[in-house]
Every structure is written in structure tokens, then in C-alpha cells.
Amino acid sequence: MLKKKPGIGRIIFYGFALFTLLFVFSMYFAPDMMVAVTNQVWALCGW
């Protein structure tokens, strides 16, 4: 009944969809947190 392995494309698609949903909800519900995360990313990138 269960398949052995899901396809790599399906894993990437679901991961991207989940990341997109989490990103949108985070921006909507916690903009201060997103600003802090963005600033941290810029700091880690050396800008």
C-alpha cells in the first residue's frame, strides 16, 4: 500500500511549499521577529 520512497521532486516541492507558508505566516503574525531574523542574516553575510 505504501510506496518505498517519495520522489525527490515531491520532497523538494513540499519543503518549498512548507517554507513559503511558514514565511508568509511569520511575516503576518510576527513582523518584529522577521526584522530581527533579517538583520541577523545580513550580519552573518557580512553586510
Secondary structure by P-SEA (a helix, b strand, c coil): cccccccaaaaaaaaaaaaaaaaaaaaaccaaaaaaaaaaaaaaacc
